[in-house]
Amino acid sequence: MKVILGADHRGFELKQQLKKYLEENQYEVIEVGSKELIETDDYPDVALKAATEVLKNEGSKGIVICGSGVGVCVTANKVKGIRSGLGMKAEQIQSAREHDDINVLALASDYTDEETAQELVKTFLTTSFDGKESHARRINKISAIEQV
């Protein structure tokens, strides 16, 4: 599976740690944004690149990181076809994958240590959408809102 990975300067260190983790676990990583720490970069640019890349690569998933996680999550959700969720606990991400079929995981580098981030990423990448009618119906309603 291809994993699109991007972070601003506040998420850069966590991104580097996760890149290594993903590659060790045989994921193909497509890194967007800066490959070196640039203190003046902006999270909307990285989140937009990541979200766009997820849509270009069918079956891929994205991980975006900034200090609070909120900025990249909000930005990614502005892209039609992206469903991003801010991850804080593995159970939350499992539910978000099963019920909401999120395709981008947003992480808060200021509040998430490496071990927790790895657990969140593993859950995100290994949990499938459950396909229940009620969940599919709600996702279809979200897609309809994107048409407004």
C-alpha positions as CSV (number, residue, x, y, z in Angstrom):
1,M,0.0,0.0,0.0
2,K,1.1,3.5,-0.8
3,V,1.1,5.9,2.2
4,I,1.3,9.6,1.4
5,L,3.1,11.3,4.3
6,G,3.5,15.0,4.9
7,A,4.2,17.5,7.7
8,D,4.9,21.1,8.4
9,H,7.9,22.2,10.5
10,R,6.2,21.4,13.8
11,G,5.4,17.8,12.6
12,F,8.7,17.3,10.8
13,E,10.4,15.2,13.5
14,L,7.4,12.9,14.0
15,K,7.1,12.5,10.2
16,Q,10.7,11.4,10.0
17,Q,10.1,8.8,12.7
18,L,6.9,7.5,11.0
19,K,8.6,7.4,7.6
20,K,11.2,5.0,9.1
21,Y,8.4,2.9,10.8
22,L,6.4,2.7,7.6
23,E,9.3,1.7,5.5
24,E,10.4,-1.0,8.0
25,N,6.9,-2.4,7.7
26,Q,7.0,-2.6,3.9
27,Y,4.8,0.4,3.1
28,E,5.6,2.4,0.0
29,V,6.0,6.0,1.3
30,I,5.4,9.0,-0.9
31,E,6.7,12.0,1.0
32,V,5.1,15.4,0.2
33,G,6.3,18.7,1.4
34,S,9.7,19.4,2.7
35,K,12.3,16.7,3.1
36,E,14.3,18.9,5.4
37,L,13.2,21.1,8.3
38,I,12.0,24.5,7.0
39,E,10.7,26.7,9.8
40,T,8.7,28.9,7.4
41,D,6.6,26.2,5.8
42,D,2.8,26.3,6.1
43,Y,0.6,23.3,7.0
44,P,-2.1,24.1,4.4
45,D,0.4,23.6,1.6
46,V,1.5,20.2,2.9
47,A,-2.0,19.0,3.7
48,L,-3.3,20.0,0.2
49,K,-0.4,18.2,-1.5
50,A,-1.0,15.1,0.6
51,A,-4.8,15.0,0.0
52,T,-4.3,15.6,-3.7
53,E,-1.8,12.8,-3.9
54,V,-4.1,10.4,-2.0
55,L,-6.8,11.0,-4.7
56,K,-4.2,10.4,-7.5
57,N,-3.1,7.1,-6.0
58,E,-6.1,4.8,-5.8
59,G,-6.1,2.7,-2.7
60,S,-3.5,4.8,-1.0
61,K,-3.9,6.5,2.4
62,G,-2.5,9.7,3.7
63,I,-1.0,10.9,7.0
64,V,-0.6,14.6,7.7
65,I,1.0,16.1,10.7
66,C,1.2,19.6,12.3
67,G,1.5,20.8,15.9
68,S,-2.2,20.5,16.8
69,G,-3.2,18.2,14.0
70,V,-6.3,20.4,13.5
71,G,-4.9,22.6,10.8
72,V,-3.9,19.7,8.5
73,C,-7.2,17.9,9.2
74,V,-9.3,20.9,8.3
75,T,-7.2,21.6,5.2
76,A,-7.3,18.0,4.0
77,N,-11.1,17.9,4.4
78,K,-11.5,20.8,2.0
79,V,-10.4,18.5,-0.8
80,K,-13.4,16.7,-2.4
81,G,-13.2,13.0,-1.8
82,I,-11.0,13.3,1.3
83,R,-12.3,12.2,4.7
84,S,-9.7,13.1,7.3
85,G,-9.8,12.4,11.0
86,L,-7.7,13.7,13.9
87,G,-6.2,10.7,15.7
88,M,-5.7,10.7,19.4
89,K,-6.5,7.1,20.4
90,A,-6.4,3.8,18.6
91,E,-10.0,2.9,19.4
92,Q,-11.1,6.3,17.9
93,I,-9.2,5.6,14.6
94,Q,-10.5,2.1,14.4
95,S,-14.0,3.5,14.6
96,A,-13.2,6.2,12.1
97,R,-11.9,3.7,9.6
98,E,-14.8,1.2,10.1
99,H,-17.6,3.7,10.2
100,D,-16.4,6.8,8.4
101,D,-13.9,5.2,6.0
102,I,-11.3,8.0,6.6
103,N,-8.6,8.0,4.0
104,V,-6.3,10.6,5.7
105,L,-5.1,10.5,9.3
106,A,-4.2,13.8,10.9
107,L,-1.7,13.7,13.8
108,A,-0.8,16.3,16.5
109,S,2.9,16.3,16.9
110,D,2.7,18.5,20.0
111,Y,0.5,15.9,21.8
112,T,1.5,12.6,20.3
113,D,4.7,10.7,21.1
114,E,6.4,8.3,18.6
115,E,5.0,5.1,20.2
116,T,1.4,6.4,20.2
117,A,1.8,7.7,16.7
118,Q,2.9,4.3,15.5
119,E,-0.1,2.6,17.2
120,L,-2.4,5.1,15.5
121,V,-0.8,4.6,12.1
122,K,-0.9,0.8,12.4
123,T,-4.6,0.9,13.4
124,F,-5.4,3.4,10.5
125,L,-3.6,1.2,7.9
126,T,-4.9,-2.2,9.0
127,T,-8.5,-1.4,9.8
128,S,-11.0,-1.7,6.9
129,F,-14.3,0.1,6.3
130,D,-17.1,-2.2,7.6
131,G,-19.5,-1.4,4.7
132,K,-22.6,-1.4,6.9
133,E,-25.6,0.2,5.2
134,S,-25.9,2.9,7.8
135,H,-22.2,3.9,7.5
136,A,-22.3,3.8,3.7
137,R,-25.5,6.0,3.7
138,R,-23.8,8.6,5.9
139,I,-20.7,8.7,3.7
140,N,-22.9,9.1,0.7
141,K,-24.5,12.1,2.4
142,I,-21.1,13.6,3.0
143,S,-20.3,13.1,-0.7
144,A,-23.5,14.9,-1.6
145,I,-22.5,17.8,0.6
146,E,-19.3,18.1,-1.4
147,Q,-21.5,18.8,-4.5
148,V,-23.0,21.9,-2.9
